[in-house]
Amino acid sequence: ANKDCWRGVFQAMVPLLFRRAGLQMRLQRAYLHATFATPVSCLHHRRRFAVSAGGDEKALMILRKKMIHQARTRQDPLLADFLLGFAEAKAQQLDMKDLADWQELMKCDEEFLMNLAADKVQTPAEFETPMLVKL
C-alpha cells in the first residue's frame, strides 16, 4: 500500500516537472504509459492542455540546442569541431526526423562515429539515414 502511495505522488509530480521543462502533454502521456503502464487518467491533476502549433517549433528549437551541445561536448576535439561546424551550419534546416537520427548517431563511440562520417566503414543498416548522408 505504501508503494502505491509513493507511486501516486511521483505520478502527480511528473506533469509538473514536464510543464516546467516546456514539453507537451502528449510527451507526458507517452512517458507515463511507458513507465507505469497505467492510464494517465489516474493522475490527481486532470488538466488538459491544448497542443499549440508553436509547441512543435519550441521542441525543434530545444533539440537544435541539444544538438549543438552534444557536438561541443564530444571527447575527441577533432570530432567535436567537425560536428559543431555541421550543427551550427545545418541545424536550422533539419526537421524532427533528422534530429531523431542525430540522437541515434550521438550514441555511437567516438572512433566509430568518425569512421561513419568519413565513410571509412560500411554503414550498418540502422544508421543508413538521410542524416548520415547530410553529415
C-alpha positions in Angstrom: 0.0 0.0 0.0 2.9 2.3 0.8 4.5 1.6 -2.6 1.2 2.6 -4.3 1.1 5.8 -2.3 4.6 6.9 -3.4 3.8 5.8 -6.9 0.8 8.1 -7.0 2.8 11.0 -5.6 5.5 10.5 -8.2 2.9 10.3 -11.0 1.3 13.5 -9.8 4.7 15.3 -9.8 5.7 14.2 -13.4 3.3 16.6 -15.2 4.6 19.5 -13.1 8.2 18.6 -14.0 7.4 18.3 -17.7 5.4 21.5 -17.7 8.4 23.4 -16.2 10.6 22.0 -19.0 8.1 23.2 -21.6 7.2 19.8 -23.0 3.8 18.9 -24.3 1.1 16.8 -22.7 1.4 14.1 -25.3 5.0 13.5 -24.2 3.9 13.3 -20.6 1.3 10.6 -21.6 3.8 8.6 -23.5 6.3 8.8 -20.7 3.8 7.8 -18.0 2.4 5.0 -20.1 5.8 3.6 -20.8 7.0 4.0 -17.2 4.0 2.8 -15.3 1.6 1.2 -17.8 -1.3 2.8 -16.0 -3.8 5.1 -17.6 -2.9 8.8 -17.2 -6.5 9.5 -16.1 -5.5 8.1 -12.7 -3.5 11.2 -12.0 -4.8 13.7 -9.5 -4.2 16.5 -11.8 -6.5 16.0 -14.8 -5.9 19.2 -16.7 -6.0 19.2 -20.4 -3.5 21.3 -22.4 -4.1 22.2 -26.0 -1.2 21.4 -28.3 -0.2 24.6 -30.0 1.4 24.9 -33.3 4.2 26.8 -31.6 4.9 23.7 -29.4 6.5 21.9 -32.3 8.7 24.9 -33.1 9.7 25.0 -29.4 10.6 21.3 -29.4 12.6 21.8 -32.6 14.5 24.7 -31.0 15.3 22.6 -27.9 16.5 19.7 -30.0 18.7 22.0 -32.1 20.3 23.5 -29.0 20.8 20.0 -27.6 22.4 19.1 -31.0 24.9 21.9 -30.7 25.7 21.0 -27.0 26.2 17.3 -27.9 28.6 18.3 -30.7 30.5 20.6 -28.5 31.0 18.1 -25.7 32.4 15.1 -27.5 35.6 13.8 -26.0 37.6 13.9 -29.3 38.4 17.5 -30.1 38.6 16.9 -33.9 35.2 15.2 -33.9 33.8 17.8 -31.7 35.0 20.6 -34.0 33.6 18.7 -37.1 30.2 18.1 -35.5 30.0 21.6 -34.1 30.7 23.1 -37.5 28.0 20.9 -39.0 25.5 21.6 -36.2 25.9 25.4 -36.5 25.7 25.4 -40.3 22.8 23.0 -40.8 20.8 22.8 -37.6 18.1 25.3 -38.8 17.5 23.1 -41.9 16.9 19.9 -40.0 13.4 18.5 -39.1 12.3 16.3 -36.3 13.2 13.1 -38.2 16.7 14.3 -38.8 17.2 15.4 -35.2 16.0 11.9 -34.0 18.5 10.3 -36.4 21.2 12.7 -34.9 20.3 11.4 -31.4 21.0 7.8 -32.6 24.3 8.8 -34.1 25.4 10.5 -30.9 25.0 7.2 -29.0 28.0 5.9 -31.1 31.5 5.9 -29.7 34.0 8.5 -31.0 36.0 6.3 -33.4 33.1 4.6 -35.0 31.3 8.0 -35.5 34.4 9.5 -37.1 34.7 6.5 -39.4 31.0 6.7 -40.3 31.3 10.4 -41.1 34.4 9.8 -43.2 32.7 6.8 -44.9 35.7 4.6 -44.0 33.5 1.7 -42.6 30.4 0.0 -44.0 27.4 1.7 -42.6 25.1 -0.6 -40.5 21.5 -0.7 -41.7 20.2 1.2 -38.6 22.4 4.2 -39.4 21.6 4.4 -43.1 19.6 7.6 -42.7 19.3 10.9 -44.6 21.0 12.5 -41.6 24.2 10.5 -42.1 24.2 11.5 -45.8 24.0 15.1 -44.8 26.8 14.7 -42.3 
